[in-house]
């Protein structure tokens, strides 16, 4: 049977074309700071600290490794969808070293970006009609990725009592028979909250009792100020546990634009993840993986430099923000790359962000992007040159005093 599109207005045609789009896609939208960014372009001379990205260009030793791979002609498919051999080996050795227990090659799948690792983890587990309980405040991509796959995003908020705290009993009570996974980010974007080893053990024990998976986003795990790496679920989980760990080269190795990450998983789902990778993206480009090998093999001084850069920016932010009347500063975070603070009497930080943009020419991210429990908060990325952070804070102190 054939049919013709109705000859009508462009609006009606657009509505007609909308038919058949999945509901999860039809109402999908990007969480961003579009209005503030437009105004920033109009104002000019704005120090934009609203993005979760540092200002350091990827160092030459990583770029040169990728260039060499191009020059050697590594421009073909990588046959193993779960990763190029040298990177698989490097990741196994790296994770075994930093977590203090064997993480064999069979437990890791390389992905084009941490977001792809996250999406594979969710797609592996979530059916329509099931839910994922995620710890909030949270990066908005988590809520929307669960929704996009067809699951129910079920936020569970940390308690804020001068510091962000996890009530495990309340978290576990939020789960039900339809819960496929608990999702946490540690250290967290945006709060910097970091799960303790004891909290990780409680989550693992709960998973073992109930069969609910634990998905731990550890992208900021190396940006931790009390040790070489933040407490990780991989330090205590066995290969047979229902545990997935999401990671990325973006933050700790200054590689946001490279789009390369990895998922650590039970070896028992390696074949399924390889097949999923084939049908979703057919793997990660070989030259990109070559750069990632250099980052893992030679990048410890770089990780330390970035960590110290963030710690310096965070210390400066806490010193100067305290000079502004009415600022609510949580206990200084143990990890991550953000200062996340509130203003007394301000229930919706969008107004405060707009005011700071207009008066101080500093761009901050409003807390509503990270969920209803964060609407009063503002996020400032401190992974920047110290002088730039200092200038931004000088402006804010002057404008808000």
One Martini backbone bead per residue (centre of mass of N, CA, C, O) as a GRO file, in nm:
protein
  401
    1UNK     BB    1   0.098   0.035   0.021
    2UNK     BB    2   0.031   0.368  -0.052
    3UNK     BB    3   0.143   0.709   0.026
    4UNK     BB    4   0.086   1.052   0.114
    5UNK     BB    5   0.180   1.341   0.204
    6UNK     BB    6   0.057   1.605   0.340
    7UNK     BB    7  -0.053   1.920   0.219
    8UNK     BB    8   0.098   2.144   0.438
    9UNK     BB    9   0.220   2.281   0.676
   10UNK     BB   10   0.520   2.272   0.834
   11UNK     BB   11   0.402   2.202   1.109
   12UNK     BB   12   0.232   1.961   1.022
   13UNK     BB   13   0.466   1.803   0.901
   14UNK     BB   14   0.627   1.777   1.160
   15UNK     BB   15   0.407   1.619   1.309
   16UNK     BB   16   0.398   1.383   1.116
   17UNK     BB   17   0.704   1.303   1.147
   18UNK     BB   18   0.673   1.229   1.458
   19UNK     BB   19   0.560   0.979   1.399
   20UNK     BB   20   0.706   0.688   1.568
   21UNK     BB   21   0.844   0.810   1.792
   22UNK     BB   22   0.973   0.753   2.067
   23UNK     BB   23   0.897   0.864   2.375
   24UNK     BB   24   1.193   0.891   2.485
   25UNK     BB   25   1.267   1.087   2.241
   26UNK     BB   26   1.045   1.305   2.216
   27UNK     BB   27   1.123   1.418   2.532
   28UNK     BB   28   1.406   1.478   2.471
   29UNK     BB   29   1.673   1.662   2.639
   30UNK     BB   30   1.901   1.904   2.700
   31UNK     BB   31   2.126   1.973   2.957
   32UNK     BB   32   2.179   2.323   2.999
   33UNK     BB   33   2.323   2.675   2.939
   34UNK     BB   34   2.213   2.836   2.697
   35UNK     BB   35   2.118   3.115   2.799
   36UNK     BB   36   2.383   3.192   2.937
   37UNK     BB   37   2.567   3.159   2.686
   38UNK     BB   38   2.436   3.376   2.515
   39UNK     BB   39   2.489   3.608   2.715
   40UNK     BB   40   2.799   3.577   2.722
   41UNK     BB   41   2.845   3.661   2.427
   42UNK     BB   42   2.729   3.947   2.462
   43UNK     BB   43   2.924   4.045   2.690
   44UNK     BB   44   3.188   3.935   2.735
   45UNK     BB   45   3.448   3.853   2.930
   46UNK     BB   46   3.397   3.549   3.015
   47UNK     BB   47   3.428   3.318   3.278
   48UNK     BB   48   3.401   2.978   3.212
   49UNK     BB   49   3.278   2.745   3.487
   50UNK     BB   50   3.042   2.528   3.382
   51UNK     BB   51   3.228   2.317   3.282
   52UNK     BB   52   3.353   1.967   3.273
   53UNK     BB   53   3.653   2.118   3.206
   54UNK     BB   54   3.956   2.163   3.132
   55UNK     BB   55   4.253   2.374   3.009
   56UNK     BB   56   4.424   2.131   2.917
   57UNK     BB   57   4.624   2.017   2.694
   58UNK     BB   58   4.714   1.750   2.556
   59UNK     BB   59   4.989   1.601   2.578
   60UNK     BB   60   5.243   1.513   2.364
   61UNK     BB   61   5.281   1.204   2.434
   62UNK     BB   62   4.990   1.138   2.339
   63UNK     BB   63   4.973   1.267   2.060
   64UNK     BB   64   5.224   1.118   1.939
   65UNK     BB   65   5.105   0.832   1.953
   66UNK     BB   66   4.873   0.886   1.756
   67UNK     BB   67   5.041   0.984   1.517
   68UNK     BB   68   5.207   0.722   1.482
   69UNK     BB   69   4.962   0.547   1.411
   70UNK     BB   70   4.894   0.694   1.155
   71UNK     BB   71   5.179   0.660   1.016
   72UNK     BB   72   5.146   0.331   1.035
   73UNK     BB   73   4.836   0.271   0.936
   74UNK     BB   74   4.610   0.274   1.181
   75UNK     BB   75   4.301   0.277   0.984
   76UNK     BB   76   4.155   0.029   1.089
   77UNK     BB   77   4.002  -0.204   1.213
   78UNK     BB   78   3.933  -0.342   1.523
   79UNK     BB   79   3.876  -0.666   1.570
   80UNK     BB   80   3.845  -0.612   1.871
   81UNK     BB   81   3.573  -0.471   2.015
   82UNK     BB   82   3.713  -0.453   2.321
   83UNK     BB   83   4.003  -0.398   2.201
   84UNK     BB   84   4.323  -0.324   2.187
   85UNK     BB   85   4.573  -0.504   2.304
   86UNK     BB   86   4.758  -0.286   2.442
   87UNK     BB   87   4.521  -0.159   2.609
   88UNK     BB   88   4.421  -0.406   2.757
   89UNK     BB   89   4.690  -0.456   2.903
   90UNK     BB   90   4.722  -0.180   3.039
   91UNK     BB   91   4.454  -0.188   3.201
   92UNK     BB   92   4.512  -0.440   3.363
   93UNK     BB   93   4.770  -0.340   3.502
   94UNK     BB   94   4.658  -0.077   3.622
   95UNK     BB   95   4.419  -0.192   3.793
   96UNK     BB   96   4.586  -0.390   3.956
   97UNK     BB   97   4.766  -0.176   4.089
   98UNK     BB   98   4.552   0.038   4.215
   99UNK     BB   99   4.359  -0.209   4.351
  100UNK     BB  100   4.517  -0.480   4.450
  101UNK     BB  101   4.392  -0.665   4.212
  102UNK     BB  102   4.293  -0.871   3.977
  103UNK     BB  103   4.245  -0.745   3.626
  104UNK     BB  104   4.158  -0.885   3.364
  105UNK     BB  105   4.103  -0.855   3.031
  106UNK     BB  106   3.807  -0.988   3.041
  107UNK     BB  107   3.699  -0.715   3.223
  108UNK     BB  108   3.744  -0.527   2.957
  109UNK     BB  109   3.595  -0.238   2.779
  110UNK     BB  110   3.634  -0.042   2.514
  111UNK     BB  111   3.538   0.308   2.460
  112UNK     BB  112   3.381   0.596   2.312
  113UNK     BB  113   3.373   0.684   2.603
  114UNK     BB  114   3.216   0.708   2.906
  115UNK     BB  115   2.924   0.725   2.797
  116UNK     BB  116   2.936   0.450   2.650
  117UNK     BB  117   2.987   0.281   2.899
  118UNK     BB  118   2.726   0.361   3.040
  119UNK     BB  119   2.528   0.267   2.819
  120UNK     BB  120   2.611  -0.028   2.818
  121UNK     BB  121   2.543  -0.088   3.111
  122UNK     BB  122   2.239  -0.022   3.087
  123UNK     BB  123   2.169  -0.199   2.833
  124UNK     BB  124   2.240  -0.472   2.974
  125UNK     BB  125   1.992  -0.435   3.213
  126UNK     BB  126   1.757  -0.255   3.090
  127UNK     BB  127   1.410  -0.252   3.103
  128UNK     BB  128   1.105  -0.210   3.045
  129UNK     BB  129   0.984  -0.143   3.380
  130UNK     BB  130   1.242  -0.067   3.498
  131UNK     BB  131   1.496   0.036   3.743
  132UNK     BB  132   1.712   0.312   3.853
  133UNK     BB  133   1.907   0.388   4.124
  134UNK     BB  134   2.019   0.721   4.192
  135UNK     BB  135   2.266   0.929   4.308
  136UNK     BB  136   2.200   1.242   4.454
  137UNK     BB  137   2.344   1.451   4.300
  138UNK     BB  138   2.352   1.458   3.927
  139UNK     BB  139   2.440   1.399   3.632
  140UNK     BB  140   2.209   1.428   3.375
  141UNK     BB  141   2.289   1.179   3.195
  142UNK     BB  142   2.178   0.958   3.374
  143UNK     BB  143   1.877   1.002   3.368
  144UNK     BB  144   1.856   1.011   3.046
  145UNK     BB  145   1.972   0.729   2.984
  146UNK     BB  146   1.761   0.564   3.127
  147UNK     BB  147   1.524   0.679   2.966
  148UNK     BB  148   1.623   0.608   2.677
  149UNK     BB  149   1.616   0.292   2.723
  150UNK     BB  150   1.331   0.259   2.928
  151UNK     BB  151   1.367   0.341   3.207
  152UNK     BB  152   1.351   0.426   3.549
  153UNK     BB  153   1.434   0.710   3.704
  154UNK     BB  154   1.562   0.693   4.054
  155UNK     BB  155   1.605   0.920   4.279
  156UNK     BB  156   1.865   0.960   4.539
  157UNK     BB  157   1.933   1.155   4.813
  158UNK     BB  158   2.146   1.314   4.967
  159UNK     BB  159   2.243   1.439   5.258
  160UNK     BB  160   2.234   1.781   5.399
  161UNK     BB  161   2.483   1.866   5.680
  162UNK     BB  162   2.736   2.036   5.561
  163UNK     BB  163   2.722   1.757   5.421
  164UNK     BB  164   2.748   1.474   5.228
  165UNK     BB  165   2.514   1.196   5.283
  166UNK     BB  166   2.466   0.841   5.323
  167UNK     BB  167   2.162   0.653   5.338
  168UNK     BB  168   2.143   0.322   5.318
  169UNK     BB  169   1.860   0.239   5.415
  170UNK     BB  170   1.707   0.429   5.225
  171UNK     BB  171   1.825   0.325   4.964
  172UNK     BB  172   1.727   0.029   4.986
  173UNK     BB  173   1.417   0.112   5.014
  174UNK     BB  174   1.400   0.223   4.709
  175UNK     BB  175   1.399  -0.054   4.633
  176UNK     BB  176   1.280  -0.317   4.412
  177UNK     BB  177   1.174  -0.566   4.198
  178UNK     BB  178   1.253  -0.350   3.947
  179UNK     BB  179   1.549  -0.333   4.028
  180UNK     BB  180   1.865  -0.341   3.857
  181UNK     BB  181   2.011  -0.070   3.979
  182UNK     BB  182   2.283   0.099   4.129
  183UNK     BB  183   2.385   0.444   4.105
  184UNK     BB  184   2.721   0.583   4.120
  185UNK     BB  185   2.932   0.867   4.200
  186UNK     BB  186   3.301   0.827   4.256
  187UNK     BB  187   3.343   1.094   4.261
  188UNK     BB  188   3.126   1.356   4.244
  189UNK     BB  189   2.892   1.489   4.007
  190UNK     BB  190   2.912   1.786   4.191
  191UNK     BB  191   2.997   1.741   4.511
  192UNK     BB  192   3.248   1.521   4.585
  193UNK     BB  193   3.140   1.283   4.685
  194UNK     BB  194   3.272   0.990   4.870
  195UNK     BB  195   3.295   0.672   4.893
  196UNK     BB  196   3.346   0.441   5.112
  197UNK     BB  197   3.450   0.133   5.179
  198UNK     BB  198   3.204   0.065   5.357
  199UNK     BB  199   2.989   0.149   5.149
  200UNK     BB  200   3.079  -0.045   4.930
  201UNK     BB  201   3.032  -0.302   5.095
  202UNK     BB  202   2.728  -0.260   5.138
  203UNK     BB  203   2.655  -0.266   4.839
  204UNK     BB  204   2.767  -0.547   4.779
  205UNK     BB  205   2.597  -0.703   4.984
  206UNK     BB  206   2.325  -0.622   4.862
  207UNK     BB  207   2.374  -0.749   4.586
  208UNK     BB  208   2.413  -1.042   4.690
  209UNK     BB  209   2.120  -1.061   4.814
  210UNK     BB  210   1.939  -0.940   4.546
  211UNK     BB  211   2.082  -0.892   4.240
  212UNK     BB  212   2.166  -0.608   4.234
  213UNK     BB  213   2.329  -0.382   4.068
  214UNK     BB  214   2.650  -0.211   4.039
  215UNK     BB  215   2.711   0.128   3.933
  216UNK     BB  216   3.039   0.275   3.898
  217UNK     BB  217   3.139   0.603   3.873
  218UNK     BB  218   3.513   0.657   3.820
  219UNK     BB  219   3.621   0.916   3.662
  220UNK     BB  220   3.727   1.070   3.949
  221UNK     BB  221   3.925   0.867   4.105
  222UNK     BB  222   4.209   1.033   4.055
  223UNK     BB  223   4.055   1.297   4.181
  224UNK     BB  224   4.211   1.253   4.474
  225UNK     BB  225   4.328   1.382   4.803
  226UNK     BB  226   4.373   1.091   4.993
  227UNK     BB  227   4.510   0.955   4.733
  228UNK     BB  228   4.559   0.776   4.446
  229UNK     BB  229   4.264   0.652   4.502
  230UNK     BB  230   3.956   0.597   4.524
  231UNK     BB  231   3.729   0.422   4.638
  232UNK     BB  232   3.656   0.090   4.505
  233UNK     BB  233   3.470  -0.172   4.389
  234UNK     BB  234   3.731  -0.327   4.273
  235UNK     BB  235   3.868  -0.383   4.564
  236UNK     BB  236   3.616  -0.610   4.646
  237UNK     BB  237   3.536  -0.746   4.393
  238UNK     BB  238   3.436  -1.009   4.214
  239UNK     BB  239   3.392  -1.150   3.912
  240UNK     BB  240   3.088  -1.260   4.002
  241UNK     BB  241   2.990  -0.987   4.040
  242UNK     BB  242   2.738  -0.722   4.020
  243UNK     BB  243   2.970  -0.528   3.853
  244UNK     BB  244   3.017  -0.184   3.737
  245UNK     BB  245   3.282   0.017   3.582
  246UNK     BB  246   3.323   0.353   3.507
  247UNK     BB  247   3.546   0.504   3.258
  248UNK     BB  248   3.805   0.766   3.182
  249UNK     BB  249   4.034   0.996   3.009
  250UNK     BB  250   3.932   1.290   3.032
  251UNK     BB  251   4.024   1.408   3.319
  252UNK     BB  252   4.311   1.278   3.425
  253UNK     BB  253   4.430   1.319   3.097
  254UNK     BB  254   4.321   1.546   2.914
  255UNK     BB  255   4.069   1.384   2.703
  256UNK     BB  256   3.778   1.481   2.614
  257UNK     BB  257   3.803   1.482   2.281
  258UNK     BB  258   3.872   1.168   2.229
  259UNK     BB  259   3.678   0.946   2.315
  260UNK     BB  260   3.777   0.755   2.586
  261UNK     BB  261   3.704   0.440   2.749
  262UNK     BB  262   3.577   0.219   3.021
  263UNK     BB  263   3.464  -0.118   3.111
  264UNK     BB  264   3.414  -0.289   3.412
  265UNK     BB  265   3.359  -0.650   3.433
  266UNK     BB  266   3.243  -0.938   3.404
  267UNK     BB  267   3.354  -1.200   3.217
  268UNK     BB  268   3.058  -1.320   3.158
  269UNK     BB  269   2.994  -1.038   2.962
  270UNK     BB  270   3.199  -0.998   2.727
  271UNK     BB  271   3.051  -1.103   2.475
  272UNK     BB  272   2.809  -0.913   2.488
  273UNK     BB  273   2.975  -0.647   2.476
  274UNK     BB  274   3.104  -0.704   2.203
  275UNK     BB  275   2.839  -0.715   2.045
  276UNK     BB  276   2.731  -0.437   2.120
  277UNK     BB  277   2.966  -0.280   2.002
  278UNK     BB  278   2.929  -0.363   1.709
  279UNK     BB  279   2.623  -0.235   1.690
  280UNK     BB  280   2.693   0.064   1.794
  281UNK     BB  281   3.036   0.130   1.693
  282UNK     BB  282   3.275  -0.073   1.619
  283UNK     BB  283   3.451   0.074   1.809
  284UNK     BB  284   3.779   0.203   1.862
  285UNK     BB  285   4.013   0.388   1.748
  286UNK     BB  286   4.342   0.315   1.717
  287UNK     BB  287   4.483   0.596   1.766
  288UNK     BB  288   4.331   0.649   2.028
  289UNK     BB  289   4.438   0.399   2.178
  290UNK     BB  290   4.734   0.481   2.161
  291UNK     BB  291   4.706   0.729   2.340
  292UNK     BB  292   4.600   0.570   2.589
  293UNK     BB  293   4.852   0.405   2.639
  294UNK     BB  294   5.035   0.643   2.708
  295UNK     BB  295   4.872   0.744   2.947
  296UNK     BB  296   4.902   0.486   3.123
  297UNK     BB  297   5.221   0.441   3.104
  298UNK     BB  298   5.307   0.784   3.139
  299UNK     BB  299   5.070   0.951   3.329
  300UNK     BB  300   5.125   1.004   3.637
  301UNK     BB  301   5.233   1.298   3.638
  302UNK     BB  302   4.974   1.414   3.515
  303UNK     BB  303   4.772   1.334   3.730
  304UNK     BB  304   4.913   1.495   3.955
  305UNK     BB  305   4.893   1.773   3.822
  306UNK     BB  306   4.583   1.784   3.808
  307UNK     BB  307   4.525   1.741   4.104
  308UNK     BB  308   4.681   1.997   4.201
  309UNK     BB  309   4.521   2.199   4.035
  310UNK     BB  310   4.252   2.145   4.178
  311UNK     BB  311   4.335   2.190   4.472
  312UNK     BB  312   4.417   2.482   4.433
  313UNK     BB  313   4.139   2.584   4.328
  314UNK     BB  314   3.975   2.492   4.577
  315UNK     BB  315   4.121   2.647   4.796
  316UNK     BB  316   4.071   2.924   4.673
  317UNK     BB  317   3.764   2.915   4.666
  318UNK     BB  318   3.719   2.880   4.974
  319UNK     BB  319   3.863   3.137   5.065
  320UNK     BB  320   3.693   3.350   4.888
  321UNK     BB  321   3.392   3.268   4.929
  322UNK     BB  322   3.395   3.333   5.242
  323UNK     BB  323   3.372   3.660   5.177
  324UNK     BB  324   3.075   3.602   5.111
  325UNK     BB  325   2.776   3.678   5.189
  326UNK     BB  326   2.581   3.379   5.234
  327UNK     BB  327   2.767   3.151   5.198
  328UNK     BB  328   2.747   2.792   5.134
  329UNK     BB  329   2.990   2.568   5.260
  330UNK     BB  330   3.085   2.281   5.231
  331UNK     BB  331   3.264   2.044   5.284
  332UNK     BB  332   3.545   1.966   5.158
  333UNK     BB  333   3.619   1.787   4.906
  334UNK     BB  334   3.786   1.468   4.815
  335UNK     BB  335   3.687   1.524   4.512
  336UNK     BB  336   3.721   1.623   4.196
  337UNK     BB  337   3.629   1.962   4.009
  338UNK     BB  338   3.443   2.110   4.243
  339UNK     BB  339   3.247   2.377   4.346
  340UNK     BB  340   2.965   2.340   4.582
  341UNK     BB  341   2.725   2.596   4.635
  342UNK     BB  342   2.545   2.834   4.835
  343UNK     BB  343   2.267   3.065   4.908
  344UNK     BB  344   2.114   3.241   5.119
  345UNK     BB  345   1.771   3.250   5.026
  346UNK     BB  346   1.831   3.056   4.768
  347UNK     BB  347   1.633   2.822   4.586
  348UNK     BB  348   1.733   2.935   4.290
  349UNK     BB  349   2.034   2.947   4.111
  350UNK     BB  350   1.961   3.092   3.848
  351UNK     BB  351   1.963   3.379   3.960
  352UNK     BB  352   2.256   3.382   4.060
  353UNK     BB  353   2.391   3.318   3.789
  354UNK     BB  354   2.284   3.566   3.638
  355UNK     BB  355   2.407   3.777   3.827
  356UNK     BB  356   2.705   3.690   3.802
  357UNK     BB  357   2.723   3.731   3.501
  358UNK     BB  358   2.652   4.038   3.496
  359UNK     BB  359   2.857   4.145   3.738
  360UNK     BB  360   3.127   3.933   3.697
  361UNK     BB  361   3.176   3.752   3.447
  362UNK     BB  362   3.065   3.458   3.552
  363UNK     BB  363   3.034   3.107   3.484
  364UNK     BB  364   2.773   2.908   3.620
  365UNK     BB  365   2.613   2.620   3.742
  366UNK     BB  366   2.303   2.525   3.798
  367UNK     BB  367   2.157   2.291   4.017
  368UNK     BB  368   1.903   2.180   3.857
  369UNK     BB  369   2.070   1.991   3.664
  370UNK     BB  370   2.115   1.777   3.933
  371UNK     BB  371   1.844   1.827   4.073
  372UNK     BB  372   1.617   1.891   4.331
  373UNK     BB  373   1.851   1.880   4.563
  374UNK     BB  374   2.024   2.137   4.391
  375UNK     BB  375   1.883   2.423   4.332
  376UNK     BB  376   2.068   2.607   4.544
  377UNK     BB  377   2.314   2.544   4.366
  378UNK     BB  378   2.662   2.591   4.263
  379UNK     BB  379   2.891   2.535   3.987
  380UNK     BB  380   3.256   2.511   3.998
  381UNK     BB  381   3.522   2.495   3.796
  382UNK     BB  382   3.880   2.421   3.907
  383UNK     BB  383   4.017   2.318   3.627
  384UNK     BB  384   4.245   2.568   3.630
  385UNK     BB  385   4.405   2.827   3.610
  386UNK     BB  386   4.486   3.011   3.878
  387UNK     BB  387   4.447   3.299   3.761
  388UNK     BB  388   4.159   3.255   3.661
  389UNK     BB  389   4.031   3.187   3.931
  390UNK     BB  390   4.117   3.447   4.075
  391UNK     BB  391   3.966   3.643   3.892
  392UNK     BB  392   3.684   3.530   3.933
  393UNK     BB  393   3.680   3.574   4.244
  394UNK     BB  394   3.727   3.874   4.247
  395UNK     BB  395   3.468   3.945   4.099
  396UNK     BB  396   3.268   3.815   4.296
  397UNK     BB  397   3.343   3.966   4.552
  398UNK     BB  398   3.292   4.250   4.441
  399UNK     BB  399   2.991   4.208   4.346
  400UNK     BB  400   2.878   4.063   4.633
  401UNK     BB  401   2.973   4.320   4.829
   0.00000   0.00000   0.00000
